Structures are given as C-alpha cells and as structure tokens.
Amino acid sequence: MTAFNVAVSINAPPQQVLAVLCDVERWPEWTPTMTQVRRLDRGPLAVGSSARVVQPKLRPAVWRVTELDANRSFTWVARAPGVRMKAGHFVEPEGEGSRASLSFEFSGLLAPVVSRLYRGLIQQYIAAEARGLKQRSETLSRPVQGLRNRSPQ
C-alpha cells in the first residue's frame, strides 16, 4: 500500500469545511483537479453514495462512500483492474477554525506500479485540493462586507 497525506489549517468552522467537502458535485468549482463530478444517486452524501469523477490526466472513475461521520469525515473508494484507491477527507476543530486532512492510498496487486507512475501527479492533486478547500471554505465563511443593520430613524 502507498499512501499520500496533506493537512491544512482553515479559518472556517469545521461544519463549513465539511459541508464544502460533502458537496462533491461542486468540487470542480474550487479545485482544478476535477473536471466533472456527477452523483449517481440523490440526497445527502451517505455510506453507499457514489459519484463519477472525471479528472485531467486520469481515467474517469466511480467513487463509492464507504465511511461517513456526518460531523467529521468521509472516505470513498474506487477500483480499477489490480488496484484499489481510497481517499479520506477529515475535518477537526483547530482553535477557532479547522484542520482538514486529505489522504489517498493505493492498494492491490498493481498498487506498487501504479503508485510509482502516478506519485507526482497524486501529490500535486492532493496539495491543490487542500489549497482549494481552504480558499473555498474561508470565502464562504466570511461575512458580507458593507452590509449593516440599519434601524429606522
């Protein structure tokens, strides 16, 4: 098994960060590593939910949620001949903000070969996803500037 991990501090509450992560169809709006994400079912993300993910330089894959903690994390898995890919998305409180950890791992018979071939790309993608998640979450948690409550005079 080969694993990749990245963590990022985010100036947004954990529930905001997790909401951004769980809205998988909107990932292409905030990360260049996703061209298209289409849910194959309806409703909130749950164990068993699946999505077809299209990424630059990679073959389209169907990812299925295998673990979900509605307050903290979700993990999903995709398979290709000889390899299993697992991606984890974890959020925890850190001070007044959050710490998000993203993980990606290969396992299976062809995992050593696939991980060598795609190591650099996976490292680039997971870092870009962490940066995009930070920017999107912080932007959504900022109050709108210039609007004030006005009392009648």
C-alpha positions as CSV (number, residue, x, y, z in Angstrom):
1,M,0.0,0.0,0.0
2,T,1.2,3.5,-0.8
3,A,-0.3,6.5,1.0
4,F,-0.2,10.2,0.4
5,N,-1.4,12.8,3.0
6,V,-1.7,16.5,3.4
7,A,-3.2,18.7,6.1
8,V,-4.2,22.3,6.0
9,S,-5.4,24.9,8.6
10,I,-8.5,26.7,7.6
11,N,-10.0,29.8,9.0
12,A,-13.6,28.5,8.9
13,P,-15.7,26.4,11.3
14,P,-15.4,22.6,10.9
15,Q,-19.1,22.3,9.8
16,Q,-18.5,24.8,6.9
17,V,-15.4,22.9,5.7
18,L,-17.2,19.5,5.9
19,A,-20.2,21.0,4.0
20,V,-17.8,22.1,1.2
21,L,-16.3,18.6,1.1
22,C,-19.6,16.7,1.1
23,D,-21.0,18.8,-1.8
24,V,-18.9,16.7,-4.2
25,E,-20.6,17.9,-7.4
26,R,-19.3,21.4,-6.8
27,W,-15.6,20.3,-6.4
28,P,-14.8,21.4,-10.0
29,E,-15.7,25.0,-8.9
30,W,-12.8,25.1,-6.4
31,T,-10.2,22.6,-7.5
32,P,-8.5,22.3,-10.9
33,T,-8.0,18.6,-10.2
34,M,-11.7,17.8,-11.0
35,T,-13.2,18.4,-14.4
36,Q,-16.6,16.9,-13.5
37,V,-18.2,15.1,-10.5
38,R,-21.7,13.7,-11.0
39,R,-23.5,12.0,-8.2
40,L,-25.1,8.7,-9.3
41,D,-27.7,8.9,-6.5
42,R,-29.7,11.6,-4.8
43,G,-29.9,13.0,-1.3
44,P,-27.2,13.8,1.2
45,L,-23.9,12.1,1.0
46,A,-24.2,8.8,2.8
47,V,-22.5,5.4,3.1
48,G,-23.2,3.8,-0.3
49,S,-23.4,7.1,-2.2
50,S,-21.4,7.1,-5.4
51,A,-20.2,9.6,-8.0
52,R,-18.5,9.5,-11.3
53,V,-15.3,11.6,-11.2
54,V,-13.5,13.0,-14.2
55,Q,-10.0,14.4,-13.7
56,P,-7.4,15.7,-16.0
57,K,-4.7,13.1,-17.0
58,L,-6.7,10.2,-15.3
59,R,-9.4,7.8,-16.5
60,P,-12.9,8.5,-15.2
61,A,-13.7,6.6,-12.0
62,V,-16.8,5.8,-9.9
63,W,-16.1,6.5,-6.2
64,R,-18.4,5.0,-3.6
65,V,-18.6,6.3,0.0
66,T,-17.5,3.5,2.5
67,E,-17.3,5.5,5.7
68,L,-19.1,8.7,6.9
69,D,-19.2,10.6,10.1
70,A,-21.6,13.5,9.4
71,N,-19.7,15.7,11.9
72,R,-16.2,14.9,10.9
73,S,-15.2,12.9,7.8
74,F,-16.0,10.7,4.8
75,T,-14.0,8.1,2.9
76,W,-14.6,6.8,-0.5
77,V,-13.1,4.1,-2.7
78,A,-12.7,3.5,-6.4
79,R,-11.4,0.4,-8.2
80,A,-9.5,-0.3,-11.4
81,P,-8.1,-3.7,-12.6
82,G,-5.5,-4.7,-10.0
83,V,-5.7,-1.5,-7.9
84,R,-8.0,-0.1,-5.2
85,M,-7.9,3.7,-4.5
86,K,-9.1,5.1,-1.2
87,A,-9.5,8.8,-0.4
88,G,-10.1,10.2,3.0
89,H,-11.4,13.6,4.0
90,F,-11.2,14.5,7.7
91,V,-12.0,17.8,9.5
92,E,-11.4,18.6,13.1
93,P,-11.6,21.8,15.2
94,E,-8.3,23.8,15.5
95,G,-8.6,26.9,17.6
96,E,-11.4,29.0,16.2
97,G,-11.0,27.3,12.8
98,S,-10.4,23.8,11.4
99,R,-7.7,21.4,10.3
100,A,-8.5,19.4,7.2
101,S,-6.6,16.3,6.4
102,L,-6.8,14.7,3.0
103,S,-5.4,11.2,2.3
104,F,-5.1,9.0,-0.7
105,E,-3.8,5.4,-0.9
106,F,-3.3,2.7,-3.5
107,S,-3.6,-1.0,-2.6
108,G,-3.9,-4.2,-4.6
109,L,-1.7,-6.3,-6.9
110,L,-0.7,-3.4,-9.2
111,A,-0.5,-0.7,-6.5
112,P,3.3,-0.5,-6.4
113,V,3.5,0.1,-10.2
114,V,0.5,2.5,-10.3
115,S,1.8,4.5,-7.3
116,R,5.3,4.9,-9.0
117,L,3.7,6.0,-12.2
118,Y,1.3,8.5,-10.6
119,R,3.2,9.6,-7.5
120,G,4.0,13.1,-8.7
121,L,0.5,13.7,-10.1
122,I,-1.2,12.5,-6.9
123,Q,1.0,14.7,-4.8
124,Q,0.2,17.7,-7.0
125,Y,-3.5,16.9,-6.9
126,I,-3.9,16.4,-3.2
127,A,-1.9,19.6,-2.5
128,A,-4.1,21.6,-5.0
129,E,-7.3,20.1,-3.4
130,A,-6.1,21.2,0.1
131,R,-5.4,24.7,-1.2
132,G,-8.8,24.9,-3.0
133,L,-10.7,23.6,0.0
134,K,-9.0,26.2,2.2
135,Q,-9.8,29.1,-0.2
136,R,-13.4,27.9,-0.8
137,S,-14.2,27.3,2.9
138,E,-12.7,30.6,4.1
139,T,-14.5,32.6,1.3
140,L,-17.9,31.0,2.3
141,S,-17.4,31.7,6.0
142,R,-16.5,35.4,5.6
143,P,-19.3,37.8,6.4
144,V,-20.5,40.0,3.6
145,Q,-18.7,43.4,3.9
146,G,-20.5,46.7,3.6
147,L,-23.9,45.4,4.8
148,R,-25.1,46.8,8.2
149,N,-28.3,46.6,10.1
150,R,-29.9,49.9,9.9
151,S,-32.5,51.0,12.4
152,P,-35.4,53.3,11.3
153,Q,-34.7,56.9,12.1
